[in-house]
Amino acid sequence: MKKRVLMYCQHVLGMGHLVRSLEIVRALKDWDVTFLNGGDLCPGMGFPPQTEVINLPPIKSESDFKTILAAEKGQDLEAIKRIRARRIQAEFARIQPDVFLIEMFPFGRKHFAYELVPVLEQIRLKKMPTAVVCSLRDILVNNKRNQAQHNERAITLMNRYFDLLLVHSDPRLQTLDETFPQVRELRCDIRYTGFVSQAVPQPLEAPSDRQASDQPMILVSIGGGRVGYELVECALQASAQLRASLPHRMMILTGPYMPEEQFQQLQQSAEGQEQVVIQRYTSDFLSYLQQASLSVSMAGYNTCMNLMATGSRAVVLPFTGGGNTEQTIRAEKLAQLGVVGLLSPSQLRPDYLAERMIQALQTPPPTQTLSLDQDGAMKTATCLQELVARKTPQSDNMVPESFSLPNGNHRTPWQMELRENLALIQAEGKDVHIFFRDDDIDEDEESLIRLLDLFLAHGTPLNLAVIPDLLTEATVKRLHRRELWIPESLGLIQHGWRHVNHEQEGRKCEFGINRSLADKFNDIARGKSRLEEAFGPRFYPAFTPPWNRCTQDTFGVLDELGFVVFSKDRGKEPVQGHRFQEISTTLDLYRWKDGATLKSSDEIVPTLISQLWELDTIGILLHHKVMDVTALTFLDQLLNELRHCPQVRFHTFKTLMQQLEATDSVSRAYSL
């Protein structure tokens, strides 16, 4: 029986990641391969027939890589992200792969942690036998403003989840530590596979549209085409200058992703230049390249591998957008070996490029002094076979024996009832907004870690009500790390000051009638300052009073200090008439008379179903300090049902306020 591999590839700007991944897929002949494609699929780029390709709703990036966008204009990015996350988890559950092969992440693609980390955490908590592998190119981008933080996140995620790192490079030319100095901090196995290169067609056949000619043919290409227009435009102008003195033919491949406006502009500029042919894409690129007298291109991974494989003369212009140095590093090393001629952006002028073309055409084709390993695809397949044969995970999958999630499909009657109601809600198109609030965050304790892990495994945001005066530095560091893994996944809010009862009789209260207004103001103000200092912009000005109660005059303090949300347990009447908005919990999983007791599913689920139908906003109150394995297992099952319903939206207080402000539906949360 063939082993199963689930491969994830997300290309956001060019085609390089997709092309390299496709070559690896072709080498996995002895595997059942399912390929998760996260970007635009290029027409004409075929997969082996035995490969199952799952095309997720595509997401792309701007050239600075700072933001991601829906590939189609007008699409809701957040809706697409929810669809993608559910699909990936569903495909993983269906396939149950022996290997989960992830391209680039966590060394890049941080914007996609929201859909990858939950699957990885499920593997960890459920102690699945799936081996997790990172497929990584030769050079990493190393110019981020927060590079140290980025590298720390990569190390933490690699050590927590991954069994093997495959570096698609020949270490004689490029080692990982040159662009990732902390490589020694990685605890997983690291293998260099050699470069992943497309096989040159043998015997060589000319493309059908190629006419025999004694004139040199110059091939101009820019990969996917989202960047590089300036190079193509300059090459076209240089060709016009050379037409009389150096008769030649020029084929320009703009890439399938070049904007239509730019493509049409090139077509207009080429009118009257019979020596120039412009097209978007060809599946015969290697054949053209081997027959070309000269290649003019950028310096992406696959283009450079193709140049080395064919021995073609080449002039390259590295992509430097957003301060990116990856292509520059690669191009400079290949230039030192005599494989390519190097252009800089300041040299990109038609007259200078024409001169460089003439020089390159007068130079003999390069002969490599170093025979580099370009068998990376086949060696990747070998490494994966060896990994599954060992069956000894290398990653730091240390899960407390007292806590692991059940790995099965059995559903209880309450789960079936909840699922049926969620299906009806979906059919009606009713949107439901849910937030979870966990109180009494202070120490970095095992019960808190377990709750964080559970929400991480479901990709669900969690609001944490933090006690400022009891907050430990260890807790601050842990919450900082967690927020780095999936940004905006934690809502960090204020829970009083010290969680101390100041009442001499009656119900407990930190901000009650026995305290002066000045004392209340001072405690809340210094608590807010402490959390702002600890968490910076990650702190959100929402306030939860200890024991879910406070006096009326406390509301004025919250207004004066700039709080935007007040959250307690829901009362009969909403708190109104203030600058903040009350967003209180509607369902507590525990009963508190005579101590904390977890409510039965027969009590929780009917209440939740009623609220799903009658409320737009539901708040579920958690208490990590008293939650045992039974409570966590129930919560895991509950989250599993809720997150599979497309109409359910999970929130931090920040995103919930954005939603409520957009829909002006706050008052409907109290319509019972």
N, C-alpha and C positions, 0 to 999 in steps of 0.2 A: 504494500500500500504506500502510495506516494506521501511524502511529508507535505504539509500545507504552510505556505508563507503568505502573510498579508503585508503588502508593501504600500507605504504611504509616501506620496511625493507631492509637494506643493511648490510649483513654480509661480512666481509673482510678477516677474518683469520680462525675462527672456525665456529661451527654450532649454538652456543648458542643463538644468536639473532634470528636466523631463527626458532629454536625449540620453544622458548618462544612465538614468534609471531604466530606460527602455533597453539599453545594452545589457544591463544586469538581468533584466527579465528574460532576455533571449538566452542568456547563459544558464538559466534555471530550468533546463529541459526536464530534469528528473523530479520536479516539484509541481504541486498544484498551486498556481499563482493567482492571487486576487490582487488587483492593482487599484488603489484608491488615488484617483487623480483629482487634485484640488484646484488646478488652474484650467485655462482655456486649452482644449485639446486641438492640436494643430491638424488641419485637414491633410490627409495623405501620409500621416505618421502612423504606420500600422503596427499593431501588437501581434505576437505569435498567436495563432488561432486558439491554442489551448488556454490562453490567458483570459481570465474574467476581469473586465475593466469596469470599475464603478466610478462614474463621473459625478463628483460632488458639485453642487452649485458653485461655479467658479468665483474665485476672489483674486484680485490683482493688487499691485502696489504702485505708488508713484516712484519715480527714479531715485528719490532720496531714501526710500525704504522706511520712512517714519510712520506712514499710515497705510492701512489696507482699505480697499474699495471693492464694492460689488462690481463684477466684470461688466454687467449690463447697467447702463445708466437708468436711474429711477428706481432701482431695486433697494429694498430695505436691508441694509447690511446686518443688523441685529437679527432679523428674521432668518436670513440666510445662515448666520452662524448657528442658530438654534437647530435648523434643519440639518446642517452638516454634522453637528455634534451627535444628534440622535442617530443619524445614518451610520456614522463610524462605529458607535457603540453597538448598533444592531448588527452590522456586518461582522464585527469582531465576535459577538455572541453566536452568530450563525456559523461562522467558519471555524472558530476555536483553533486558531493557527498554532503550529509548532514554533513558528518564528514570526515575530512582529518586526519588520524591517522598516525603519523610519529614516527618511532622507533628511539630512541637515540638522534637525532638531535634536538636542537643545542648544547647539552651538549657534543656531540661527532660528528664524521663524518663531520668534518669541510671541508674535501676535496670534499664533495658532496654539498656544499652550492650552487655551480654554477647551479645545476639542481633543487634545492628546493626553494631557496629564490625567484627566479622569479615567481613561482607559488604562493607563499605566498604573494608577493607584488601585484600580479594580484587580489587575493582575497581582499586585503585591498583597493586597488584603485577603484576596481569595486563594492566595498561594497557588496560582495556576502554573502549569508546567511550561507555559509559553516563554521562549527565550526572546529577549528584547535586544535589538541590534540597531546601532546608529551607522548609517552610511554617509561618509563625509568626504568632501573633495579635498584637494591638496592644500589650499590656502584659505584662511579665514579672514574676514573683514575685521580689522583691529583699530578702528578709528572712532569708536563710539565715545560720546561725552562721558558716559558712565561705564567705561570699559571694565573697570574692576568689578563693579556690581554685576555686569553681564557675565563675566567669566565665573564669578562665584555662583551665580544661578546655574550655569551650565555644569559646573563641577558637582553641585548638590544634586541636581536631577540625574546626572549620569551615575553617580554613586548610589542613588536611591533606587533606580529603576533598571539600569542597563546591564546586560551581561557581556556585551562585546562592542568594540568600536572598530569599524573598518575604515581605514584611511586610504582613499583611492589615489595613491601617489607612489612614486619611487623615492625612497628616502635618500638616494644618492643625489637627487636634485632638490627635493623639498621635504623637510620634516615638519611634523605638526608643531613641535615646540618653537619653531621660528615665528609663528603667528599665534600660538597659544602657549605661553611660557609655563603655565601651571599644569602641564601635562602630567607631571609626576604625582599630582594630587588625585588623579583618576585611579580608581581601584579596580576597574574592569580590565579585561584583557584587551590589548590593542594590537591590531594586525595591519601591516601595510600590504595592500593587495597589488600594487603596481597601478599604473594609470588605466582607466577604463576608456578604451578606444574602439571606435567602429572599425570593422574589418574592411580593408580595401578590396573592391571587387576583383576577382581573379578568375579567368583571364579578363583583362580590361576590355570593355566594350564601350564605344562612344555612344553617348545619348543620341536618340533618333533625330533630334533637331539640330545636331551639331554638323555643320558643313565643313568638309575638308578645306583647309586654308593654310597658306604659308605665313599668314599674318599672326603675330602673337595674340593670344587671347588673355585678357585681364579679367579675373573674376573678383567682383566686389560683393562682400556680404557683411551683414551686421546682425547675425543671429535672429532673434525673434522680431526685431524691428521696432520695439517700443523706444529704444534709444539708438543713437548712431546716425540719425538723419544728416547731421553736419558732415560726416565722413562720406556718405553716399553723394551728397550734393557737391562736395569738393571734388570727388573722383570724377563726377560727370563733367564738371567744368575743366578739370585737368585733361580729360579725354578730348574735349573740344580743342584745347590748345595743341595737343599732340597729333591731331588727325592728319595734318598736312606733312609734318616732319617725320612722324612715325606711324605709318598705317597700322591699324590694330583693330581687334574686335574687343568689345567690353560687354560682359554680362553682369548685370546688377541684380542681386537677390535682396529684396527689401525686408524680407521676413514677414510672416503671416500676421503679425500684430502691429505693423506700422499703421498709424491712423490714415484713414482714407484720404483726408485732405492733403497730407504730405505725399502720399503715393501719387495722387493726381498732379500735384505740383511737379514731381519728378518727371512724370510722363510729358507734361507740357514743356519742361526744360529740355527734354531729349528730342523734341520735334526737329526734324531735319538732320539729326545725327544718326545716319544709317548704321554706323558701326556699333551702336549701343542697343542692347536688348534689356528690357526691364521686366522682371516678374517677381511675384511675391515669394514663391517657395518651390523647391524641387526635391523630390525624393532621390534624385540622382546626384546629389551634391558631391559625394566623394568622386564619382566619375568625372564630373566637371573639374574638380579641384586637381585631380591627378593629371589631367590633360592641359590645365591652364599653364600658361607661361609665367604668370604672376598672380598671386592672391593679395588683395587689399582688404583688410578686415579689422575687426576689433580683436581682443586677446582673451576671449573666454576660454574656459577649460576645454570644451569639445572642439572648438576651432583650432586651438593649439595642438590638441591630440591628432586631429586630422592632418595638420601641416607636418607634424613629425612622421605620421604614418605614410604620407605620400611623398615626402621629400620635396615639396613644392617651394619655389621662391615665394617670399612673403614680406609684406610691409604691414605692420600692425599698429593700431592706435588704441591703447588701453582705455577702457571706460573708467572715468574718475569722478562720476557724479556722486554728490553727497560726501566727498572726501574718500571714496572707496579706493583702496590701494591694491585690491586682490589681483586685478589684471596687470597692473604695473609691475608688481613683484614677479609674476609669471613671465611677462614679456621681457623684463630685464635679464632674467636668468637665461631664457632661450636666446636672447640677443648675444649674450656672452658666449654661448655655445655655437653661434653662427647660424642658428636655425631661422631667425627672423631679423628683419630690419625694424627699428623702433622709431615711431613718430610720437611727438608730444603734442598736446592740444594747441600750444602756441605756434607750432609749425604747420598747422592745418590751413594752408593756403594753396590755391590751385597751381600757381607757378612752382612752388616748392614741391608739392606732391608730384607734379609732372616730372620734375627733375629726379626725384627719388625713384619713380617708376622706370625712367630710362636707366638709371644706375643699376637697379635691381635686375632689369632684363639683360644687361650686359655682364652680369655676374653669374658664374656657374651655379647650378643648383647646390643647395647646402649638403654637406656630408657631415653627419653627426660624429663627433669625437667620443660621445658617450652613448652607448646602446641602452636606452631606457626601457624598463619593463612596462609594456603596454597590454598585458594580459590580465588586467584588473577584473574584468567581468567573470572570467572563468575561475580566477582565484577567490573571488567573492563567493561563488557557488561552493567551492571546496571548503572554505571557512565555515559556511553555514552547515554543511553536512557534518563537519567535525564537531561543531557546537552542539547540535542535537544528539549526536552520538554520545557525547560526554554526559549529558543530562545532569550537570552539576552547575546550577546558577552561580554566576560570579558577582552579581550585584548585591548591594547591601539591603537585602529584603528582610530586615529584622522586624518582624511583627510579633507583638506580645502574644504568647500562647493563649492567653485568656481572651483574646479578641481577634477574630477573623470572620469575614463575611461568609455566609453560606453560598455555595456555588451550585445552584440548582434552579429548576424552573417550576417547582411545586408552588402552587398558590393556595392560600387559605380562603375560606368563604368571604372574609371581610375584604380581602384583596380583589376577589372577583366582583363583589358588590361595588367597590370603589371604582374599579375599571369600567364597569357597565355605566356608571353615572358619568364618568369622565368622557366616555364615548358619546353619550347623549349631549353633553356640554359642547364637545367638539362639533357634533352635527349641527347644533344650534348656532355655532360661531360665537359663543359667549367667552370673552376674555376674562381670566381670573388672575389676579395679582397676589402673590404669596411672599411673605417675608418670614424668616426665622430669626428669633432673637434669643441669644444665650446670655444669661446674667452671671454676675459675680466673677468676672475675669480678674485674677490677681497673680497667682503663682503659676509657674510653668509645670503643671502637674499632669500625670498620665491621663486622667479623665479628660482634660482639655485636648491633649494630643489626639486621643481616640476620636473625639468629636470632630476635630479639624480634619483628620484623615478620612472620616466618613463623608463629610461634605466635599472634600477634594475628589473622592472616588465618584461622586455623582455630578461633579461640575456645577454645584449649586452654591450661590453666595450665602454667607452667614454673617449676621450682625452680632457683634460682641460688645456687651455692655461692661466696660472696664472700670474697676474701682481705682481711682487715681493714686491714693495714698498707699495702697497695698500692692501696686503694680511693681513687679520685680524686673530687673534688667534682663534676666533670662527669658521672661515672657516677651519683653519688647523685641529681643533679637529673634525669637521664634516667629512672632507675628510679622516682622519685617521680611523674614525669609519666605514665609508662606505667601505674602502679598507679591513678592517678586515672581513666584512661580506662575500665578495667574492674576495679573493686575485687576483691581476692582472686585476681587472675589470676597473680600472681607470688608464689612462696615464696622469701623472702630468708633464707638460712641462712649459717652460718659455715664457712669453709674454712681451718682452721688459723689462723696468725697472719701469717706473711710468706711462706709457701711456700718455705722454705729448708731444704736438706739439712744435717743436723748429724752424719751418720754418716761416719766415716772410711773405712769399707769396707763392702762388701755393698750391699744395696738401699737406695735413697734413703728418708729418713724425717725428718720435722720433729720428731716426738715419739717418738724411739727410745731405745735403751739408753744412748746417750752423753750424755743430758741428765738433770739432776737433776729430781726430782719438783717441787721449788719452781719451777724455770725453766719447766717445762711448765705448771704452774698459772698463773704470772704471764702467760705468753704467751696462753693460752686466755682468761684472765679479762680482760685488756686488749683482746683481740680482740672478745670479747662486748660489752664496754662501748662500744667504738668503733662497732659495728654498731647497738647500741641507741640511741646518740646520733645516728647518721646516719639511721636508718629508724624510730625510735620503735616503736610497736606493730606496724608492718609486719614487723619482724624476728621470726622464729620460732626458738626455741632448739633448733635441730638442728645437729649438728656432723658435718662431713666432713673426715677427716684428709687432708692432701696425700699423693699417691701411694696413697691408700686403705689406709694402714696406720699403726698406732701400737702402743705397748706396752700390756700389761694394766693397768699402774698409771695410765695415762691415763684409763681408764674411771672410776676413783674420782674423778678431777678433774672429769669431766663430771657425775657424780652430785652432787658438792659444789656445782658452779656452777649446777645447776638445768636442765641440758639434758634435753629430753624425747625426743629422737630422735638416734640415732647411725646414720650412713649411710656405707657404703663399698661395695666390690664384694662380692658374696655369696660367702661361704666355705663349706666343707663343714659346719661347725657354726655355729649362730647364737650371737651374743653374748648371754648371759643372766645373770640374777642381779644386775641393776642396776636403778636406778629409771628409766632411760631405756629406750626400745624401739629395737631395731635394725630399720631398714628400709633394706636395701641394694639396690643395683642388681643386676639379673639378666642384663642384656644390654648389652654395649658395642658401639657401631657401629664401633669401630676396633680394629685390631691394633697392638701397640706395640713388638714386637721389631724392632730396626733402624729405628726411627722410626715415626711415625704413618701407618698405611695404612687407608683405608676398606675394611671387609670387603665382599665381593660380596653381592649380593642372594641368591645361591644358598646363602650361609652364614647370613646374618641371618634371612631369612624362615622357613626350616625351624625354626630355633631358637625364633623368636618363636611360630610355630604350636604347637610342642610346649609352650611355656610357657603359651600361652592355654588349653590343655586341662588342664594339670597344676598350674598355680599360680592362686591367687586374686589375688595382688599381683605385678605385674611392674614392674621399674624399668629404664628405658632411659637409658643414660649418653651424654651428648653432650659435645662439645669444640669450642666456637665458634672457638677460636683456630686450629684446623687445618681447619675445614670450608669447603670450596670450593663452587662452584656445583653440581658433581656431587653432593656430599653433601647440600646443601640441597634439590636437586631430588628426590633419593631420599626425604628426610625429608618433603617436601611430599606426595609420593605415598603414603607410609606413613600420615601423619596423615589424609589424605583417606579412606583405606580404614577406618581405625580409628574415626574419629568418626562414620561413617555406621551403625555398629552400635549399636543401643540398649542392648545389654548392657555396653558398654564405658564405664567411668567414669574420667575423668581427674582427677588430684588434685595439690594441693600437699601438703606433709608435714602441714600443719595439718588439712586436710580428710581426709587418709588416716588420721591418728590418730583423728579423730572416728569414721570408719567402722570402723576396727579395734577401737576400744573398744566400739563398739555391737555388733559381731558376734563379738568375742572369737575372731577367726580368724587371729591373727598367726602362730601356729605352722604353719599350713597353707601358708604361703609357702615353707616349707622341706621340703615333702613329696616332692620329687624323690628 
